[in-house]
Amino acid sequence: MAGLAPDEDGLATVEEWGIGSFPNISDRGPIWGAFGVFGQPAAIVVTADGNVLGHMGALDKAGFQDLMDRARAA
């Protein structure tokens, strides 16, 4: 899990992917565990109502869209 890697690895990823414009969580495990994530890749969606949906494994564009559609319907 990226959150368990050395800080330099996470910072390098933020720079490489250009994702420094929004908050990134440095988690050593508790947050991942609270959402039932035990490895990567994983995707978690928290809706405005506080519902949580997750997917363990890789997602392509259609899979991510399906996860988002299910989150909206929850």
BADO-926333 format. One line per field, with one value per atom (N, C-alpha, C): residue number from 1; residue in one letter; atom name; x, z, y. Coordinates in nm, 4 decimals. Atoms other than C-alpha are relative to their C-alpha. Example, Ala and Ser with C-alpha at 12.3 -4.5 7.8 and 13.67 -1.06 7.14 Angstrom:
# BADO-926333
seq <- [1 | 1 | 1 | 2 | 2 | 2]
type <- [a | a | a | s | s | s]
atom <- [N | CA | C | N | CA | C]
u <- [0.0890 | 1.2300 | 0.0900 | -0.0820 | 1.3670 | -0.0770]
w <- [0.0000 | 0.7800 | 0.0000 | -0.0060 | 0.7140 | 0.0730]
v <- [-0.1190 | -0.4500 | 0.1200 | -0.1190 | -0.1060 | 0.1090]
***
This chain:
# BADO-926333
seq <- [1 | 1 | 1 | 2 | 2 | 2 | 3 | 3 | 3 | 4 | 4 | 4 | 5 | 5 | 5 | 6 | 6 | 6 | 7 | 7 | 7 | 8 | 8 | 8 | 9 | 9 | 9 | 10 | 10 | 10 | 11 | 11 | 11 | 12 | 12 | 12 | 13 | 13 | 13 | 14 | 14 | 14 | 15 | 15 | 15 | 16 | 16 | 16 | 17 | 17 | 17 | 18 | 18 | 18 | 19 | 19 | 19 | 20 | 20 | 20 | 21 | 21 | 21 | 22 | 22 | 22 | 23 | 23 | 23 | 24 | 24 | 24 | 25 | 25 | 25 | 26 | 26 | 26 | 27 | 27 | 27 | 28 | 28 | 28 | 29 | 29 | 29 | 30 | 30 | 30 | 31 | 31 | 31 | 32 | 32 | 32 | 33 | 33 | 33 | 34 | 34 | 34 | 35 | 35 | 35 | 36 | 36 | 36 | 37 | 37 | 37 | 38 | 38 | 38 | 39 | 39 | 39 | 40 | 40 | 40 | 41 | 41 | 41 | 42 | 42 | 42 | 43 | 43 | 43 | 44 | 44 | 44 | 45 | 45 | 45 | 46 | 46 | 46 | 47 | 47 | 47 | 48 | 48 | 48 | 49 | 49 | 49 | 50 | 50 | 50 | 51 | 51 | 51 | 52 | 52 | 52 | 53 | 53 | 53 | 54 | 54 | 54 | 55 | 55 | 55 | 56 | 56 | 56 | 57 | 57 | 57 | 58 | 58 | 58 | 59 | 59 | 59 | 60 | 60 | 60 | 61 | 61 | 61 | 62 | 62 | 62 | 63 | 63 | 63 | 64 | 64 | 64 | 65 | 65 | 65 | 66 | 66 | 66 | 67 | 67 | 67 | 68 | 68 | 68 | 69 | 69 | 69 | 70 | 70 | 70 | 71 | 71 | 71 | 72 | 72 | 72 | 73 | 73 | 73 | 74 | 74 | 74]
type <- [m | m | m | a | a | a | g | g | g | l | l | l | a | a | a | p | p | p | d | d | d | e | e | e | d | d | d | g | g | g | l | l | l | a | a | a | t | t | t | v | v | v | e | e | e | e | e | e | w | w | w | g | g | g | i | i | i | g | g | g | s | s | s | f | f | f | p | p | p | n | n | n | i | i | i | s | s | s | d | d | d | r | r | r | g | g | g | p | p | p | i | i | i | w | w | w | g | g | g | a | a | a | f | f | f | g | g | g | v | v | v | f | f | f | g | g | g | q | q | q | p | p | p | a | a | a | a | a | a | i | i | i | v | v | v | v | v | v | t | t | t | a | a | a | d | d | d | g | g | g | n | n | n | v | v | v | l | l | l | g | g | g | h | h | h | m | m | m | g | g | g | a | a | a | l | l | l | d | d | d | k | k | k | a | a | a | g | g | g | f | f | f | q | q | q | d | d | d | l | l | l | m | m | m | d | d | d | r | r | r | a | a | a | r | r | r | a | a | a | a | a | a]
atom <- [N | CA | C | N | CA | C | N | CA | C | N | CA | C | N | CA | C | N | CA | C | N | CA | C | N | CA | C | N | CA | C | N | CA | C | N | CA | C | N | CA | C | N | CA | C | N | CA | C | N | CA | C | N | CA | C | N | CA | C | N | CA | C | N | CA | C | N | CA | C | N | CA | C | N | CA | C | N | CA | C | N | CA | C | N | CA | C | N | CA | C | N | CA | C | N | CA | C | N | CA | C | N | CA | C | N | CA | C | N | CA | C | N | CA | C | N | CA | C | N | CA | C | N | CA | C | N | CA | C | N | CA | C | N | CA | C | N | CA | C | N | CA | C | N | CA | C | N | CA | C | N | CA | C | N | CA | C | N | CA | C | N | CA | C | N | CA | C | N | CA | C | N | CA | C | N | CA | C | N | CA | C | N | CA | C | N | CA | C | N | CA | C | N | CA | C | N | CA | C | N | CA | C | N | CA | C | N | CA | C | N | CA | C | N | CA | C | N | CA | C | N | CA | C | N | CA | C | N | CA | C | N | CA | C | N | CA | C | N | CA | C | N | CA | C | N | CA | C | N | CA | C | N | CA | C | N | CA | C]
u <- [0.0835 | 0.0000 | 0.0878 | -0.0783 | 0.1273 | 0.0143 | -0.0055 | 0.0458 | 0.1014 | -0.0990 | 0.2912 | 0.1400 | -0.1305 | 0.5748 | 0.0723 | -0.0727 | 0.8501 | -0.0605 | 0.0576 | 0.7383 | 0.0506 | -0.0569 | 0.9731 | -0.0751 | 0.0735 | 0.7814 | -0.1336 | 0.1281 | 0.4499 | 0.0156 | -0.0241 | 0.5906 | 0.0359 | -0.0361 | 0.7394 | -0.1246 | 0.1231 | 0.4002 | -0.0868 | 0.0777 | 0.2229 | 0.0561 | -0.0651 | 0.4753 | -0.0212 | 0.0107 | 0.4676 | -0.1421 | 0.1387 | 0.0879 | -0.0659 | 0.0567 | 0.0330 | -0.1239 | 0.1186 | -0.2086 | 0.0225 | -0.0297 | -0.0706 | -0.1000 | 0.0935 | -0.3635 | -0.1174 | 0.1048 | -0.5935 | 0.0627 | -0.0592 | -0.5398 | 0.0288 | -0.0393 | -0.3540 | 0.0283 | -0.0143 | -0.3659 | 0.1217 | -0.1110 | -0.0484 | -0.0485 | 0.0597 | -0.1974 | 0.0929 | -0.0846 | 0.0068 | -0.0821 | 0.0827 | -0.2868 | -0.1369 | 0.1306 | -0.5716 | -0.1146 | 0.1079 | -0.7704 | -0.0334 | 0.0244 | -0.7247 | -0.0826 | 0.0680 | -0.8336 | -0.1446 | 0.1369 | -1.1434 | -0.0939 | 0.0802 | -1.2629 | 0.0098 | -0.0105 | -1.1752 | 0.1000 | -0.1005 | -0.8884 | 0.1191 | -0.1127 | -0.6213 | 0.1141 | -0.1060 | -0.4154 | -0.0411 | 0.0246 | -0.3894 | 0.0039 | 0.0836 | -0.5425 | -0.1330 | 0.1302 | -0.8599 | -0.0607 | 0.0701 | -1.1221 | -0.1116 | 0.1041 | -1.3464 | -0.0708 | 0.0797 | -1.6295 | -0.0819 | 0.0820 | -1.7831 | -0.0952 | 0.0991 | -2.1066 | -0.0256 | 0.0348 | -2.2369 | -0.0845 | 0.0827 | -2.4780 | 0.0781 | -0.0828 | -2.1905 | 0.0000 | -0.0060 | -2.2524 | 0.1387 | -0.1328 | -1.9346 | -0.0142 | -0.0059 | -1.8869 | 0.1447 | -0.1382 | -1.5656 | 0.0134 | -0.0345 | -1.4016 | 0.1458 | -0.1374 | -1.0923 | 0.0399 | -0.0483 | -0.8962 | 0.0038 | -0.0135 | -0.8235 | -0.1362 | 0.1206 | -1.0944 | 0.0391 | -0.0159 | -1.1075 | -0.1046 | 0.0933 | -1.3150 | -0.1436 | 0.1369 | -1.6366 | -0.0239 | 0.0128 | -1.5740 | -0.0102 | 0.0065 | -1.5109 | -0.1344 | 0.1312 | -1.8258 | -0.1083 | 0.0971 | -2.0222 | 0.0043 | -0.0137 | -1.8848 | -0.0645 | 0.0591 | -1.9845 | -0.1527 | 0.1452 | -2.3323 | -0.0624 | 0.0508 | -2.3802 | 0.0042 | -0.0100 | -2.2633 | -0.1127 | 0.1079 | -2.5133 | -0.1359 | 0.1273 | -2.7937 | -0.0149 | 0.0035 | -2.7030 | -0.0743]
w <- [0.0000 | 0.0000 | 0.0000 | 0.0082 | -0.0860 | 0.1356 | -0.1315 | 0.2638 | 0.0921 | -0.0821 | 0.4052 | -0.0574 | 0.0637 | 0.1685 | 0.0663 | -0.0532 | 0.2643 | -0.0518 | 0.0379 | 0.2566 | -0.1349 | 0.1272 | -0.0354 | -0.1186 | 0.1090 | -0.2502 | -0.0236 | 0.0127 | -0.1782 | -0.0594 | 0.0530 | -0.2452 | -0.1478 | 0.1411 | -0.5734 | -0.0844 | 0.0728 | -0.6785 | -0.0149 | 0.0067 | -0.5934 | -0.1091 | 0.1013 | -0.8087 | -0.1404 | 0.1313 | -1.0963 | -0.0553 | 0.0448 | -1.1125 | 0.0015 | -0.0031 | -1.0537 | 0.0876 | -0.0867 | -0.7654 | 0.1294 | -0.1195 | -0.5202 | 0.0297 | -0.0179 | -0.5591 | 0.0919 | -0.0957 | -0.3234 | 0.1129 | -0.1150 | 0.0201 | -0.0303 | 0.0093 | 0.0161 | 0.1418 | -0.1356 | 0.3293 | 0.0077 | -0.0299 | 0.4638 | 0.1089 | -0.0932 | 0.6270 | 0.0193 | -0.0321 | 0.8002 | 0.0247 | -0.0116 | 0.8046 | 0.0626 | -0.0662 | 1.0361 | -0.0911 | 0.0876 | 0.7718 | -0.1027 | 0.0948 | 0.5131 | 0.0668 | -0.0711 | 0.7719 | 0.0322 | -0.0324 | 0.8702 | -0.1187 | 0.1205 | 0.5108 | -0.0541 | 0.0421 | 0.4866 | -0.1110 | 0.1051 | 0.2444 | 0.0570 | -0.0459 | 0.2819 | -0.0997 | 0.1000 | -0.0292 | -0.1146 | 0.1162 | -0.3524 | -0.1257 | 0.0132 | -0.5930 | 0.0730 | -0.0655 | -0.4138 | -0.0268 | 0.0179 | -0.4594 | 0.1034 | -0.0995 | -0.1880 | -0.0371 | 0.0267 | -0.2494 | 0.1253 | -0.1117 | 0.0372 | -0.0561 | 0.0565 | -0.0668 | 0.0943 | -0.0808 | 0.0584 | 0.1209 | -0.1108 | 0.2793 | 0.0974 | -0.0880 | 0.4343 | -0.0311 | 0.0408 | 0.2553 | -0.0543 | 0.0453 | 0.1796 | -0.0877 | 0.0899 | -0.1183 | -0.0384 | 0.0349 | -0.2038 | -0.1027 | 0.0975 | -0.4638 | 0.0201 | -0.0088 | -0.4120 | -0.1371 | 0.1305 | -0.7328 | -0.0966 | 0.1021 | -1.0469 | -0.0598 | 0.0687 | -1.2176 | -0.1307 | 0.1238 | -1.5788 | 0.0014 | 0.0043 | -1.6896 | 0.0255 | -0.0172 | -1.7095 | 0.1437 | -0.1376 | -1.3693 | 0.0977 | -0.0863 | -1.2078 | -0.0157 | 0.0230 | -1.3698 | 0.0714 | -0.0694 | -1.2325 | 0.1511 | -0.1429 | -0.8821 | 0.0334 | -0.0227 | -0.9079 | -0.0127 | 0.0171 | -1.0365 | 0.1218 | -0.1196 | -0.7433 | 0.1209 | -0.1115 | -0.5018 | -0.0068 | 0.0152 | -0.6433 | 0.0352 | -0.0255 | -0.6098 | 0.1461 | -0.1395 | -0.2502 | 0.0909]
v <- [-0.1173 | 0.0000 | 0.1233 | -0.1231 | 0.3420 | 0.0660 | -0.0612 | 0.4615 | -0.0635 | 0.0688 | 0.2093 | 0.0117 | -0.0194 | 0.3033 | 0.1173 | -0.1165 | 0.5470 | 0.1306 | -0.1292 | 0.9120 | 0.0488 | -0.0465 | 0.9823 | -0.0597 | 0.0640 | 0.7323 | 0.0699 | -0.0693 | 0.9020 | 0.1380 | -0.1343 | 1.2471 | -0.0052 | 0.0152 | 1.1261 | -0.0276 | 0.0305 | 0.9866 | 0.1243 | -0.1247 | 1.3144 | 0.0903 | -0.0838 | 1.4995 | -0.0571 | 0.0644 | 1.2475 | 0.0081 | 0.0038 | 1.2302 | 0.1368 | -0.1344 | 1.6026 | 0.0111 | 0.0014 | 1.5425 | 0.0773 | -0.0773 | 1.7969 | 0.1101 | -0.1109 | 2.0367 | -0.0344 | 0.0363 | 1.8426 | -0.0803 | 0.0696 | 1.6838 | -0.1461 | 0.1395 | 1.3547 | -0.0477 | 0.0519 | 1.1400 | -0.0906 | 0.0901 | 0.9843 | -0.0938 | 0.0955 | 0.6762 | -0.1184 | 0.1150 | 0.4080 | -0.1258 | 0.1189 | 0.1677 | 0.0177 | -0.0079 | 0.2776 | 0.0451 | -0.0473 | 0.4670 | -0.1070 | 0.1091 | 0.1928 | -0.1093 | 0.1073 | -0.0641 | 0.0327 | -0.0400 | 0.1337 | -0.0185 | 0.0192 | 0.1050 | -0.1426 | 0.1385 | -0.2646 | -0.0246 | 0.0157 | -0.2084 | -0.0757 | 0.0803 | -0.4741 | -0.0028 | -0.0057 | -0.4033 | 0.0904 | -0.0843 | -0.2121 | -0.0862 | -0.1186 | -0.1456 | -0.0152 | -0.0057 | -0.0434 | 0.1368 | -0.1271 | 0.2264 | 0.0072 | -0.0242 | 0.3700 | 0.1299 | -0.1188 | 0.6163 | 0.0296 | -0.0462 | 0.8135 | 0.1046 | -0.0915 | 0.9810 | 0.1172 | -0.1167 | 1.3145 | -0.0389 | 0.0485 | 1.1167 | -0.0873 | 0.0811 | 0.9235 | -0.1483 | 0.1402 | 0.5942 | -0.0301 | 0.0409 | 0.4018 | -0.1232 | 0.1141 | 0.1728 | -0.0204 | 0.0266 | 0.0008 | -0.1099 | 0.1036 | -0.2161 | -0.0369 | 0.0486 | -0.4285 | -0.0528 | 0.0417 | -0.4726 | 0.1169 | -0.1042 | -0.2789 | 0.0340 | -0.0459 | -0.0754 | 0.0672 | -0.0753 | 0.0284 | 0.1116 | -0.1132 | 0.3275 | -0.0456 | 0.0496 | 0.1235 | -0.0470 | 0.0460 | -0.0339 | 0.1148 | -0.1171 | 0.3029 | 0.0697 | -0.0615 | 0.4430 | -0.0789 | 0.0839 | 0.1461 | 0.0253 | -0.0289 | 0.2112 | 0.1343 | -0.1321 | 0.5772 | -0.0050 | 0.0131 | 0.4857 | -0.0672 | 0.0677 | 0.2459 | 0.0926 | -0.0947 | 0.5164 | 0.1027 | -0.0985 | 0.7644 | -0.0599 | 0.0673 | 0.5077 | -0.0437 | 0.0491 | 0.4144 | 0.0948]
***
